Every structure is written in structure tokens, then in C-alpha cells.
Amino acid sequence: MTGTLYIVATPIGNLKDITLRALETLKLVGVIFAEDTRQTKKLCMHFGISARIERFDGHAGVATYRRVKELLESGKSAAFVTDAGTPAISDPGSRLVEFLRIELSDAPVVAIPGPSAVTAALSVAGVSADQFTFLGFPPHRKGRDKFFNDLLLVQVRPLVLYESPHRIQKTFGDLARVLTPDARIVVARELTKVYEEVWSGTLAIAAERFVGEKGKGEFVLILP
């Protein structure tokens, strides 16, 4: 009998947001595959979880995929966690699940739901989210201009993007170029953390506001 791979959502900031089921699962498995082992070690130490932690990020090679497959084939179960939030949303978890669906189709892949930055941001944005288009992180270089130009073709709104502090100003500029500086945006920064902020205004004002200390942290951008 093959083991189970659990896709476990972890807190995006506040550790109290972890679910009882997530804790139970992480304590049950022998191995946790993690996008960021340092972050996951902190989480496990905080909650007294002793499972072995192995790296599985966007640079994972064939040997790492095979390692997961062989572990499950031996009847052992494992968990996959991302840096924060729900795995397979803008991280390599989706490729791992796709690999197992093809290479080991009888292995159960079970979701342990929990925190997600995109849904958390939409819930407090003050915009209708009956439908929305999630586009993840914009490309860093190759395909970046096309990515932003194609926003004009997207019919389902709001648009939701992720962005890091290193490129937030560049992204504000690209959005203003395509949508005009007066276009409305909701900026959710550092959700569930000490300096959490949800702000609404124009792209032009956002570019002026989110500099210095306010330009730090992880961002969710919502364009109504």
C-alpha cells in the first residue's frame, strides 16, 4: 500500500493561524518536504514537531522527485509545505503533485487546507470576489512586458497579483503604464503580521506611499 502525500497549508505570518489538522498531520509523517527548510524548522520547533525536513524548492532535480515517489512506494507518508500559505499556489508544489499524478497515480494526495494570502487579501479588500483572476508573481524579466500588456485583455476582475519588496516599485510603474496612474488598486501588505496593512487608492499614490519601511514585506495587489 502506498503512502500518502499531504499538502499542508501553513501560516502566512501569525503562527496561531495553523490548524489543528495541520499540526496533527505534521506530527504524523516522517518527512516534511519544504520549499524553505529554515522557515519550516522554525515552525516545527515552535510546535514541537520532530519530523525530518528535506528541501524541495523550484530548483529541485529529478532525484528529489524520485525521492518522494520512492518514499510513498515504500508505504511511508510525507507532507509538503511551502514557505508560507497554501502549497501549489505560486510555488513548486504544483509540479510535485503533477509528477505524482502521472508517475504514481495510486498514491493519495490529500489537501490539509488553511491560510492563503490571496483569499485573505480578497476577504478584506472591499471588492466583489464572486469571480477573480489570480496571476501570481509577474515575471522578473523575460515575458514581463507581455504579462502587463495582456492585463488589458483579462475579462474577469478583480485581478490579483503577488509581489516582493524588491520589485514592488517596478510593478507599480508597469501597472500605471498599462492601466494609467489613476487606476484604483488595493494593496495588502504583511498580512497577519505585526505591520499588516490594507490600503486602497490610485497606482500613482501607491507608488509614493509604499517606499522605505512601507516598501518592505510581502504584497498582494488587487485591481478591481
PEBEL-V332456 format. One record per residue. N is the residue number from 1. RES is the residue in one letter. PHI is phi in degrees with one decimal (NA if undefined). OMEGA is omega in whole degrees, -180 to 180 (* if undefined). Layout:
N & RES & PHI & OMEGA
N & RES & PHI & OMEGA
This chain:
1 & M & NA & -179
2 & T & -75.9 & 176
3 & G & -77.9 & -178
4 & T & -109.6 & 171
5 & L & -100.5 & 179
6 & Y & -98.7 & 177
7 & I & -96.4 & -166
8 & V & -106.7 & 175
9 & A & -78.2 & 180
10 & T & -123.8 & -176
11 & P & -57.6 & 176
12 & I & -90.5 & 179
13 & G & -174.7 & -178
14 & N & -73.5 & -176
15 & L & -63.6 & 179
16 & K & -69.4 & -180
17 & D & -79.8 & 178
18 & I & -66.7 & -177
19 & T & -89.0 & 176
20 & L & -61.0 & 180
21 & R & -67.3 & 178
22 & A & -63.2 & 179
23 & L & -62.4 & 179
24 & E & -59.7 & -178
25 & T & -68.4 & -178
26 & L & -65.5 & 176
27 & K & -80.3 & -177
28 & L & -82.3 & -173
29 & V & -78.7 & 179
30 & G & -89.2 & -177
31 & V & -133.2 & 173
32 & I & -115.8 & 174
33 & F & -90.7 & -170
34 & A & -130.7 & 176
35 & E & -65.7 & -180
36 & D & -130.2 & -174
37 & T & -64.8 & -180
38 & R & -63.4 & 179
39 & Q & -65.3 & -179
40 & T & -68.7 & 177
41 & K & -62.5 & 177
42 & K & -62.1 & 179
43 & L & -61.5 & -178
44 & C & -66.3 & 178
45 & M & -63.4 & -178
46 & H & -63.1 & -176
47 & F & -104.7 & 176
48 & G & 67.9 & -180
49 & I & -98.9 & -172
50 & S & -107.7 & -178
51 & A & -61.8 & 175
52 & R & -68.4 & -179
53 & I & -113.4 & 180
54 & E & -124.3 & -176
55 & R & -77.6 & 173
56 & F & -146.4 & -179
57 & D & -118.0 & -177
58 & G & -66.4 & 180
59 & H & -100.0 & -178
60 & A & -58.9 & -180
61 & G & -92.7 & -178
62 & V & -57.8 & -178
63 & A & -60.6 & -180
64 & T & -70.2 & 177
65 & Y & -61.1 & -180
66 & R & -65.2 & 178
67 & R & -59.7 & 178
68 & V & -63.6 & -179
69 & K & -59.5 & -178
70 & E & -64.2 & 178
71 & L & -62.2 & 180
72 & L & -67.6 & 178
73 & E & -62.0 & 180
74 & S & -79.0 & 178
75 & G & 94.9 & 179
76 & K & -91.9 & 180
77 & S & -101.8 & -179
78 & A & -143.4 & 177
79 & A & -122.9 & 172
80 & F & -121.1 & 177
81 & V & -129.3 & 175
82 & T & -92.6 & 178
83 & D & -56.4 & 178
84 & A & -167.0 & 178
85 & G & 89.0 & -176
86 & T & -89.5 & 180
87 & P & -60.7 & 178
88 & A & 75.9 & 173
89 & I & -102.8 & -177
90 & S & 59.8 & 172
91 & D & -154.9 & -173
92 & P & -69.0 & 179
93 & G & -57.2 & -179
94 & S & -63.8 & -180
95 & R & -70.5 & 177
96 & L & -65.5 & 180
97 & V & -63.7 & 177
98 & E & -59.5 & 178
99 & F & -58.1 & -178
100 & L & -69.4 & 178
101 & R & -60.0 & -179
102 & I & -90.6 & -171
103 & E & -87.5 & -179
104 & L & -145.9 & -170
105 & S & -65.9 & -180
106 & D & -87.4 & 179
107 & A & -81.1 & 178
108 & P & -65.7 & 173
109 & V & -117.8 & -170
110 & V & -117.1 & 178
111 & A & -83.9 & 172
112 & I & -112.2 & -170
113 & P & -70.4 & -180
114 & G & 178.6 & -174
115 & P & -59.9 & 175
116 & S & -151.7 & -176
117 & A & -63.4 & -176
118 & V & -65.9 & -180
119 & T & -73.5 & 177
120 & A & -62.0 & -179
121 & A & -65.6 & -180
122 & L & -62.8 & -176
123 & S & -67.9 & -178
124 & V & -119.4 & -175
125 & A & -80.0 & -178
126 & G & 76.9 & 176
127 & V & -126.2 & 178
128 & S & -68.9 & 180
129 & A & -121.7 & 174
130 & D & -59.2 & 172
131 & Q & -136.9 & 174
132 & F & -158.8 & 178
133 & T & -114.6 & 179
134 & F & -101.2 & -175
135 & L & -116.2 & 176
136 & G & 64.1 & 180
137 & F & -85.4 & 174
138 & P & -62.1 & 177
139 & P & -58.1 & 180
140 & H & -72.6 & -177
141 & R & -134.7 & -176
142 & K & -60.2 & 178
143 & G & 82.3 & -176
144 & R & -65.8 & -179
145 & D & -59.8 & 179
146 & K & -64.2 & 179
147 & F & -55.4 & -177
148 & F & -73.5 & 178
149 & N & -62.1 & -178
150 & D & -73.3 & 178
151 & L & -59.9 & -180
152 & L & -67.1 & -178
153 & L & -91.0 & -177
154 & V & -75.1 & -176
155 & Q & -88.8 & -174
156 & V & -89.7 & 179
157 & R & -115.9 & 3
158 & P & -74.8 & 172
159 & L & -92.5 & -180
160 & V & -126.4 & 180
161 & L & -126.0 & 167
162 & Y & -101.9 & 172
163 & E & -153.9 & 179
164 & S & -95.0 & 180
165 & P & -65.0 & -177
166 & H & -70.0 & -176
167 & R & -123.7 & -174
168 & I & -62.4 & -179
169 & Q & -67.6 & 178
170 & K & -62.8 & 180
171 & T & -69.6 & 174
172 & F & -56.6 & 180
173 & G & -64.6 & 179
174 & D & -66.0 & 179
175 & L & -66.0 & 179
176 & A & -64.3 & 179
177 & R & -62.7 & -176
178 & V & -86.5 & -172
179 & L & -103.4 & -175
180 & T & 87.1 & -179
181 & P & -62.9 & -179
182 & D & -86.9 & 180
183 & A & -63.4 & -178
184 & R & -79.3 & 177
185 & I & -144.5 & 170
186 & V & -111.1 & -179
187 & V & -112.6 & 176
188 & A & -110.6 & -175
189 & R & -122.5 & 175
190 & E & 54.7 & -178
191 & L & -56.7 & 179
192 & T & 71.0 & -179
193 & K & -100.4 & -175
194 & V & -58.2 & -176
195 & Y & -101.2 & 178
196 & E & -54.5 & -180
197 & E & -150.1 & 173
198 & V & -124.9 & -172
199 & W & -130.4 & 179
200 & S & -129.0 & 179
201 & G & 178.3 & 180
202 & T & -94.0 & 178
203 & L & -61.2 & -179
204 & A & -62.1 & -179
205 & I & -72.7 & 178
206 & A & -59.0 & -180
207 & A & -63.2 & 178
208 & E & -79.3 & -173
209 & R & -79.3 & -171
210 & F & -92.7 & 177
211 & V & -129.7 & -180
212 & G & 61.3 & -180
213 & E & -62.8 & -180
214 & K & -74.4 & 177
215 & G & -91.9 & -180
216 & K & -98.1 & 178
217 & G & 102.2 & -180
218 & E & -95.9 & -174
219 & F & -117.4 & 165
220 & V & -117.0 & -178
221 & L & -109.9 & -178
222 & I & -122.7 & -180
223 & L & -112.6 & -177
224 & P & -62.5 & *
